Amino acid sequence: MLVGSSKHLLDVDSLSSDQIRDLVENAREFRTLRAATQFKSDILRGISIYTLFFEDSTRTRVSFEHAGKALGADVINISASTSSVNKGESLLNTSVTLDSMGVDALVIRHPHSGAPHFVAQHVNATVINAGDGAHAHPTQALLDVMTLEEAIGNLHGAKLALIGDIRYSRVARSDIIAFRKMGVEIAIAAPATLLPNDWTHGVNSLGVANSDVTVHGSVEDAVRDADAIMCLRLQLERQSAGLLPDVNEYSRVWGMNSQRLALAKPDAPVMHPGPMNEGLEISTDIAHGGRSVITDQVQNGVAMRMAVLEHFCATLG
Ligand code: ASP
């Protein structure tokens, strides 16, 4: 049973470490149930969940759909490109329209940071953030905590190297916050242009205290003796021109490869939230090699979204 409760899941900042632990535990139970049987529950029978995606997605959208259906909810997927958004309808009007249809929960992905927070203020439905701009991706962080704990055991005091596009990655921000709550030490490496630009002043633009992370000037320094590595996708769609002179150079200097991985602790797992730019931020042999837990992340994504939907939606309707 989760301690405390909020109607919406907009970011991980509002979750305590106990709540994160509870969600991870519930997700593990769901994963076991799904593996053992053709699991179908009616915990969310009569609950309608709409997934409203203004940005592309494979893993997150499909796993929310799987999760909702496995719990007996009615799940309707709305893609912005085939809805009236294409005719110019605003986010507010779209959300209010869906709310008026009696939806119980809206799972929203949007390119603008804060969009789910804005919607939450104007609808009766529960809002679950499935990724907003460069801001937050709470369910990704939760499934990452679940995956890493299974891969290395106790998280407290473990060192996680977070490599790549810190500035534009919502996964980076949510992961830093969630992992810090679980006592993980975070070592960061990124080109200066892909670090938050106010990194040197107290709390940076990620909303993360600078003391919560150690910033390194090279991948090698961040990865050395790390217990685990998280590679981040280069968020080319969020960058203004000129931040990266050359992606080949990026791959050479900042990409994860076997030489760099050899500097981490033996057996240190490698994560990536997907989709991967294979050969850019991560080499193919690492992405599909024995140290990769990337498919575990995907598998845990369904179970974690079941835990999240159960927690935030079971009392609706
Ligand atoms: N799928 C994750 C997200 O939506 C990671 C990524 O796209 O880089 O943020």
Boltz pocket constraint, residues with backbone or C-beta under 6 A from the ligand:
constraints:
  - pocket:
      binder: B
      contacts: [[A, 56], [A, 130], [A, 131], [A, 133], [A, 137], [A, 140], [A, 170], [A, 171], [A, 232], [A, 233], [A, 273], [A, 274], [A, 275]]
      max_distance: 6.0
